[in-house]
Amino acid sequence: MGGSSPCASCKLLRRRCAKDCIFAPYFPSDDPHKFAIVHKVFGASNVSKMLQELPVHQRADAVSSLVYEANARVRDPVYGCVGAISYLQNEVSQLQMQLAVAQAEILCIQMQQDPVLPINQTEAIDDKSPLFLPSNSFNNLPHQYLNFACSSSVLQDPLKRESLW
């Protein structure tokens, strides 16, 4: 910067901000927390080396990634971003399982209401919807649907069943 206000890095490190300061374009003086957290996790010297090794057009993305990872490391010092990714993957897996159970419940209800469909009616069913299957398509169902036991409590009072969440 070299002018009126030093960048956040130079402010924190209490040094004069040179005209060719590598931090100035990415750590403006109005956002000191951004550099402080990156400095705390990675160190100013390491960040400076990383930025110098990158082409100029990739530096902004690198700084963005460093800030994200530094924030993740402060929240979770052991796992950082990997902990957040694992948590989200686990959530997706649980939601997929809940969806499979809900689809199996719907299928059980449909099959109890109309267990046998004549051959000529199977063509009228939308074959893209997994919820409206002809009775002869049980052979194509994944094992998770077949292992689901249709309970009469679902039919008696669907609002009284326990929440899956």
PEPE-V264871 format. One record per pair of residues at least 12 apart in sequence whose C-alpha atoms are under 10 Angstrom apart, sorted by the first residue. I is the first residue (numbers start at 1). J is the second residue. D is the distance in Angstrom with one decimal. If there is no record, write none. Layout:
i = {I;I}
j = {J;J}
d = {D;D}
//
This chain:
i = {1;1;1;1;1;1;1;1;1;1;1;2;2;2;2;2;2;2;3;3;3;3;4;5;5;5;5;6;6;6;6;6;6;6;6;7;7;7;7;7;7;7;7;7;7;7;7;7;8;8;8;8;8;8;8;8;8;8;8;8;8;9;9;9;9;9;9;9;9;9;9;9;9;9;9;9;9;9;10;10;10;10;10;10;10;11;11;11;12;12;12;12;12;12;13;13;13;21;22;22;22;22;22;22;23;23;23;23;23;23;23;25;25;26;26;26;26;26;26;27;27;33;34;34;34;34;34;34;34;35;35;35;35;35;36;36;37;37;37;37;37;37;37;37;38;38;38;38;38;38;38;38;38;39;39;39;40;40;41;41;41;41;41;41;41;41;42;42;42;42;47;47;47;50;50;51;68;68;69;69;72;94;94;95;95;97;98;98;100;100;100;100;101;101;101;101;102;102;103;103;103;104;104;104;104;104;104;104;104;104;104;105;105;105;105;105;105;105;105;106;106;106;106;107;107;107;107;107;107;108;108;108;108;108;108;108;108;108;108;109;109;109;109;109;110;110;110;110;111;111;111;111;111;112;112;112;113;114;114;115;115;115;116;116;116;117;117;117;117;118;118;118;119;119;119;121;122;122;122;122}
j = {16;17;18;19;20;21;22;23;24;25;28;16;17;18;19;20;21;24;16;17;18;19;17;17;28;29;30;18;19;21;24;27;28;29;30;21;22;23;24;25;26;27;28;29;30;31;32;35;23;24;26;27;28;29;30;31;32;33;34;35;36;21;22;23;24;26;27;28;29;31;32;33;34;35;36;38;39;44;23;24;27;28;29;32;35;29;32;35;29;32;33;35;36;39;36;39;44;48;47;48;49;51;52;59;35;44;47;48;51;59;63;59;60;59;60;61;62;63;64;60;63;67;63;64;66;67;68;70;71;47;63;66;67;70;67;70;66;67;68;69;70;71;73;74;63;66;67;68;69;70;71;73;74;66;67;70;70;74;66;67;69;70;71;73;74;77;66;67;69;70;62;63;66;62;63;63;80;81;81;82;84;164;165;164;165;144;164;165;142;144;145;148;144;145;148;164;145;164;130;131;145;130;131;141;144;145;146;147;148;149;150;131;145;148;149;150;151;154;155;131;132;150;154;130;131;132;133;145;150;131;145;146;148;149;150;151;152;154;155;150;151;152;154;155;131;132;133;135;132;133;134;135;150;150;152;155;155;134;135;134;135;136;134;135;136;133;134;135;136;134;135;136;134;135;136;134;134;135;136;137}
d = {9.4;6.0;6.0;4.7;7.1;6.8;9.6;9.5;6.3;8.5;9.7;7.8;5.5;4.9;4.4;8.0;8.4;9.6;9.9;8.1;8.6;7.9;9.6;8.2;9.2;7.0;9.6;8.3;9.7;9.4;7.7;9.9;8.2;6.4;10.0;8.4;9.8;7.1;5.0;8.2;8.7;6.1;5.0;4.5;8.2;9.0;8.2;9.3;8.1;7.5;9.2;5.5;5.5;4.3;7.3;6.7;4.8;8.1;8.1;6.3;8.0;9.3;9.6;6.4;7.5;9.5;6.6;8.2;7.9;9.9;7.5;9.8;9.2;6.0;7.6;9.8;8.4;8.0;8.2;8.3;9.4;9.9;8.8;9.9;9.7;7.6;8.2;9.9;9.7;7.7;9.6;8.2;7.2;9.2;9.6;9.6;8.7;9.6;9.7;6.9;9.7;7.4;7.6;9.8;8.8;9.3;8.9;7.5;8.5;10.0;9.4;9.5;8.4;8.1;6.4;9.7;9.8;6.8;8.7;9.9;8.7;9.8;9.5;9.5;9.6;6.5;9.6;9.2;9.1;9.9;9.4;9.7;7.8;9.8;9.6;9.7;9.4;7.2;9.7;9.7;6.1;6.9;9.5;8.1;8.8;6.5;5.8;8.9;8.4;5.5;8.0;9.9;9.9;9.8;9.5;8.7;8.1;9.1;9.2;9.4;8.8;5.8;8.8;7.4;7.8;9.6;8.4;9.9;9.7;7.7;9.6;8.6;8.5;8.5;9.5;8.1;9.5;8.1;6.1;9.5;7.8;9.9;9.4;9.7;9.2;9.1;7.0;8.6;9.7;7.4;7.2;9.6;8.1;7.4;7.5;9.4;9.8;9.6;8.0;6.5;8.0;9.8;8.3;9.9;8.2;5.3;8.1;9.3;6.7;8.8;8.3;9.7;8.7;8.0;8.7;6.9;8.7;7.7;9.6;6.8;9.1;9.6;9.5;8.7;6.0;7.4;7.9;8.6;9.0;9.8;9.3;9.9;8.7;8.3;5.6;8.5;9.9;9.3;9.4;7.8;9.3;9.3;8.0;7.0;8.4;7.8;9.0;9.9;9.4;9.0;9.0;7.5;9.7;8.9;9.9;9.2;9.9;9.8;8.8;8.9;6.6;10.0;7.9;5.7;8.4;9.6;6.4;6.1;8.3;8.9;8.9;9.8;8.7;9.4;9.0;8.5;5.7;8.5;9.1;10.0}
//
